[in-house]
Amino acid sequence: MRAAYLSAPINALLDGLYEGTATVADILREGDLGLGTFEDLDGEMVVLDGRAWQVDNHGQAREVDGTARTPFACVAPFHADTIDQVPTGTGIEDAVTGLIPSPNMLYAIRIQGVFEGLRVRSVPRQEAYTPLVEVAKQQATFDFPEAEGTLCGFWTPAFLHSVAVPGCHLHFLDAARERGGHLLSGRIRVASIALMHLPRLNMALPMTLDFLTADLGRDSQAELGVIEKEG
Ligand SMILES: [Zn+2]
């Protein structure tokens, strides 16, 4: 089906709910491209071609099997509606923003090519209930003057900020499938940008005591700006 699948709303993660509520096998049944994190916030998840990788806080990627657990992941059964190229030197987010026909639709994104000035991050494993905004202070960042690989992720409309990261959210996996992370910034040298529009969103609501008793009415927008966008 042409739909994004979310294993939980991002607000639960912001609140420090890092218990895995779905397995990688569950996630891969819903889509073959996407991103997320792992139980106890143990690194960044990259889903590409129906396989899943875990990027640890040293930036090292390793493939995980279907039993790995996640508190938050977003995937889609990817099929490119459009494939475009942009001029060398274009900022990655600017390139995506310039290609989407409307900011009010969800898009799955796959960008394959060579990037310059790439900065990505990963996070160390956490105790439960540490607010995500605190965790962001411990993030490790990694710089690649030049890197070949794939960026996978989503464009999410601003009005969905309590369920997914608004705007452009991309995770990187290098061509050797050995390094990666959550994209903070970078430019395109030469790459093809494939977009799929997603007019539906399926979201699971975890049936855990933590989720059922959490106060999820917070305004996530300011915190997400700190956590997901800055280096
Ligand atoms: Zn991310």
Residues whose N, C-alpha, C, O or C-beta is under 5 A from the ligand:
A	BS01	ZN	H182
